[in-house]
Amino acid sequence: METALPFRPDSTSAGQRSAERPDAPALPEAVLWDMDGTLVDTEPYWIAAEHELVAAHGGTWTHEDAMSLVGNPLRESARILRERGGVDLPVDEIVAFLIGRVIEQVRVEVPWQPGARELLTALGEAGVPCALVTMSYRELAQPVAEMAPPDAFQVLVCGDEVERGKPDPEPYLLAAQRLGVDVTRCVAIEDSPAGIASARAAGAATLGVEAVVPVLPAPGLSRTPSLELVDVALLARLVAGDVVDLMEDDAA
């Protein structure tokens, strides 16, 4: 069952503000955020938990193995830990172990990515609703959402609430449906290949933020090395059809 967080839009709608500035692109109907790696720098927590679990079962887990799981649905990652890492536990127990370890770390400190809280605040002030679209389970996503700026997220779509996780478009389509917006008028902010594929397949204008894994150039994909370079006006440009690449020249 969906548990929506309270949304208190300001008295002037995004459309009204755009109409007052006819030269400015219309604001996104919503911004759809990935969590791990994009909003919060929790990927090192997941990777450490993977290494701990594999080592406890006498297996070997490389950096490349860990990178291959970034953005995956948790049950898929658990299956890979069984097959490749030699973890002799049921999938559900592997998932529970990983989530438990990450929650322990998040309770000590939420490692917000640079610029994330500032962009969430700016979107709230502009009246643009946000959804958190994550393959982490709600028991982890809910505390993170609650520690964000007040009323930052109106909807959460979590990995334990979808039939098909990223890279399938279902999570982003469901987030737009729950917000009551047109997904093609939304911006999705992602960091992983699976997440970027999910958002683009859903039809959202997609901004790839390079965190743990490289965000490779692709036609129609906007990119940035940091959320510190992103503001509401840039997100409006993406919905208007602009493709913005703030990364250094990959060919350099």
C-alpha positions as CSV (number, residue, x, y, z in Angstrom):
1,M,0.0,0.0,0.0
2,E,1.3,3.4,-0.9
3,T,2.1,5.7,2.0
4,A,2.2,9.2,0.6
5,L,4.1,11.9,2.6
6,P,2.4,15.2,3.0
7,F,2.6,17.7,0.2
8,R,1.8,21.4,0.7
9,P,2.3,23.2,-2.6
10,D,2.6,27.0,-2.4
11,S,-0.2,29.2,-3.5
12,T,1.2,29.9,-6.9
13,S,1.5,26.9,-9.2
14,A,4.5,26.1,-11.3
15,G,2.4,26.7,-14.4
16,Q,1.4,30.2,-13.1
17,R,5.0,31.1,-12.4
18,S,6.0,30.0,-15.9
19,A,3.2,32.0,-17.4
20,E,4.5,35.1,-15.5
21,R,7.9,34.5,-17.2
22,P,6.9,33.6,-20.8
23,D,10.6,33.4,-21.8
24,A,11.4,30.7,-19.2
25,P,10.8,27.0,-19.9
26,A,7.9,25.4,-18.0
27,L,9.0,23.7,-14.8
28,P,8.9,19.9,-14.6
29,E,5.6,18.5,-13.4
30,A,7.7,16.5,-10.9
31,V,11.3,15.4,-10.2
32,L,11.8,11.7,-9.7
33,W,14.9,10.9,-7.6
34,D,16.9,7.7,-7.3
35,M,18.3,7.3,-3.7
36,D,21.5,5.2,-3.3
37,G,24.4,7.0,-5.0
38,T,22.2,9.8,-6.4
39,L,20.6,11.4,-3.3
40,V,22.8,9.8,-0.6
41,D,26.2,8.3,-0.8
42,T,25.3,4.9,0.6
43,E,26.9,2.8,-2.1
44,P,30.0,2.3,0.0
45,Y,27.8,1.0,2.8
46,W,26.3,-1.6,0.4
47,I,29.7,-2.6,-0.9
48,A,31.2,-3.0,2.5
49,A,28.2,-5.2,3.5
50,E,28.7,-7.3,0.4
51,H,32.4,-7.9,1.2
52,E,31.6,-8.7,4.8
53,L,29.0,-11.3,3.8
54,V,31.1,-13.0,1.1
55,A,34.2,-13.1,3.3
56,A,32.1,-14.8,6.1
57,H,31.2,-17.5,3.7
58,G,34.7,-18.0,2.4
59,G,34.1,-16.5,-1.0
60,T,35.9,-13.9,-3.1
61,W,34.3,-10.5,-4.0
62,T,36.1,-8.1,-6.2
63,H,35.6,-4.4,-6.8
64,E,34.3,-5.2,-10.2
65,D,31.8,-7.6,-8.7
66,A,30.5,-4.9,-6.4
67,M,30.3,-2.3,-9.2
68,S,28.1,-4.8,-11.2
69,L,25.4,-4.7,-8.6
70,V,25.0,-0.9,-8.4
71,G,21.4,0.0,-9.1
72,N,20.1,-3.6,-9.2
73,P,17.0,-4.8,-7.5
74,L,18.1,-6.3,-4.1
75,R,16.8,-9.8,-4.8
76,E,18.8,-9.9,-8.1
77,S,21.9,-8.7,-6.2
78,A,21.3,-11.4,-3.6
79,R,21.1,-14.1,-6.3
80,I,24.4,-12.9,-7.7
81,L,26.0,-13.0,-4.2
82,R,24.9,-16.6,-3.9
83,E,26.1,-17.6,-7.4
84,R,29.3,-15.6,-7.7
85,G,30.2,-14.9,-4.1
86,G,29.4,-18.3,-2.7
87,V,27.1,-17.0,0.0
88,D,25.2,-20.1,1.2
89,L,22.0,-18.3,2.4
90,P,18.5,-17.9,1.1
91,V,17.9,-14.8,-1.0
92,D,15.7,-13.2,1.6
93,E,18.3,-13.7,4.3
94,I,21.0,-12.1,2.1
95,V,18.7,-9.1,1.5
96,A,17.9,-8.7,5.2
97,F,21.6,-8.8,6.1
98,L,22.5,-6.1,3.5
99,I,19.6,-3.8,4.5
100,G,20.4,-4.2,8.1
101,R,24.0,-3.2,7.7
102,V,23.1,-0.2,5.7
103,I,20.4,1.0,8.1
104,E,23.0,0.7,10.9
105,Q,25.2,3.2,9.1
106,V,22.4,5.5,8.0
107,R,21.2,5.8,11.6
108,V,24.7,7.2,12.5
109,E,24.7,9.6,9.6
110,V,22.9,10.2,6.4
111,P,25.6,10.9,3.8
112,W,23.8,13.4,1.6
113,Q,25.4,13.9,-1.8
114,P,26.7,17.5,-2.3
115,G,24.0,19.7,-3.6
116,A,21.2,17.2,-3.0
117,R,19.5,18.9,0.0
118,E,19.8,22.3,-1.6
119,L,18.2,21.2,-4.8
120,L,15.4,19.5,-2.9
121,T,14.8,22.7,-1.0
122,A,14.7,24.8,-4.2
123,L,12.3,22.4,-5.8
124,G,10.0,22.7,-2.8
125,E,10.1,26.5,-2.9
126,A,9.2,26.3,-6.7
127,G,6.2,24.1,-6.0
128,V,7.6,21.1,-7.9
129,P,6.7,17.8,-6.2
130,C,9.3,15.0,-5.9
131,A,9.2,11.2,-5.6
132,L,11.8,8.9,-4.3
133,V,12.2,5.9,-6.7
134,T,14.6,3.4,-5.2
135,M,15.4,-0.3,-5.3
136,S,16.1,-0.1,-1.6
137,Y,13.3,-1.4,0.6
138,R,10.9,1.0,2.4
139,E,12.5,0.2,5.8
140,L,15.6,2.1,4.6
141,A,14.0,4.6,2.2
142,Q,11.4,5.9,4.7
143,P,14.0,7.1,7.2
144,V,16.1,8.8,4.5
145,A,13.0,10.6,3.2
146,E,12.1,11.7,6.7
147,M,15.5,13.2,7.2
148,A,15.3,15.2,3.9
149,P,14.2,18.8,4.0
150,P,10.6,19.1,5.3
151,D,7.9,17.7,2.9
152,A,10.6,17.0,0.2
153,F,9.0,13.8,-1.0
154,Q,5.3,13.3,-1.7
155,V,5.6,9.7,-2.9
156,L,8.0,6.8,-2.3
157,V,8.3,3.8,-4.7
158,C,10.5,1.2,-3.2
159,G,12.1,-2.1,-4.3
160,D,9.8,-4.2,-2.2
161,E,6.7,-2.6,-3.8
162,V,7.2,-3.3,-7.5
163,E,7.0,-6.4,-9.5
164,R,9.8,-5.5,-11.9
165,G,12.7,-3.4,-10.7
166,K,15.1,-1.2,-12.6
167,P,16.1,-1.4,-15.5
168,D,12.4,-2.0,-16.2
169,P,10.4,1.2,-16.4
170,E,7.8,0.1,-13.9
171,P,9.2,2.1,-10.9
172,Y,9.2,5.4,-12.7
173,L,5.9,4.9,-14.3
174,L,4.4,4.0,-10.9
175,A,5.9,7.1,-9.3
176,A,4.4,9.4,-12.0
177,Q,1.0,7.6,-11.6
178,R,1.0,8.0,-7.9
179,L,1.9,11.7,-8.2
180,G,-0.8,12.2,-10.9
181,V,1.7,13.6,-13.4
182,D,2.8,12.9,-17.0
183,V,6.1,11.0,-16.8
184,T,7.2,12.7,-20.0
185,R,6.9,16.0,-18.3
186,C,9.1,14.8,-15.4
187,V,12.9,14.8,-14.8
188,A,14.5,11.6,-13.4
189,I,17.8,11.9,-11.6
190,E,19.9,8.8,-11.6
191,D,23.4,7.5,-11.2
192,S,23.5,3.8,-12.3
193,P,23.1,2.2,-15.7
194,A,20.1,0.2,-14.5
195,G,18.4,3.3,-13.1
196,I,19.1,5.4,-16.2
197,A,17.7,2.7,-18.4
198,S,14.6,2.5,-16.2
199,A,14.0,6.2,-16.3
200,R,14.6,6.6,-20.0
201,A,12.4,3.6,-20.8
202,A,9.6,5.3,-18.8
203,G,9.9,8.4,-21.0
204,A,11.3,10.8,-18.4
205,A,13.9,13.4,-19.2
206,T,16.9,11.9,-17.5
207,L,19.9,13.4,-15.8
208,G,22.8,11.1,-15.0
209,V,24.9,12.1,-12.0
210,E,28.2,10.4,-11.9
211,A,28.8,8.9,-8.5
212,V,30.3,5.4,-8.0
213,V,30.1,4.1,-11.6
214,P,30.7,6.1,-14.8
215,V,27.8,7.7,-16.5
216,L,28.6,7.1,-20.2
217,P,27.5,9.5,-22.9
218,A,24.4,8.5,-24.8
219,P,22.1,10.3,-27.2
220,G,19.4,12.3,-25.3
221,L,21.0,11.7,-21.9
222,S,22.0,14.7,-19.8
223,R,24.9,14.3,-17.5
224,T,26.6,16.1,-14.6
225,P,29.5,15.3,-12.3
226,S,27.6,16.7,-9.3
227,L,24.2,18.0,-8.1
228,E,26.0,21.2,-7.1
229,L,25.9,22.2,-10.7
230,V,22.1,21.6,-11.0
231,D,19.3,24.1,-10.3
232,V,15.6,24.3,-11.0
233,A,16.1,26.3,-14.2
234,L,18.4,23.5,-15.6
235,L,15.7,20.9,-14.9
236,A,13.2,23.0,-16.7
237,R,15.5,23.0,-19.7
238,L,15.6,19.2,-19.7
239,V,11.8,18.9,-19.7
240,A,11.7,21.4,-22.6
241,G,13.9,19.0,-24.6
242,D,17.4,20.3,-24.1
243,V,20.2,17.9,-23.5
244,V,22.8,19.3,-21.2
245,D,26.2,17.6,-20.7
246,L,28.3,19.1,-17.8
247,M,30.9,16.4,-17.9
248,E,34.4,17.0,-19.1
249,D,34.9,15.8,-22.7
250,D,35.1,12.0,-22.4
251,A,37.4,11.9,-25.4
252,A,39.9,14.2,-23.8
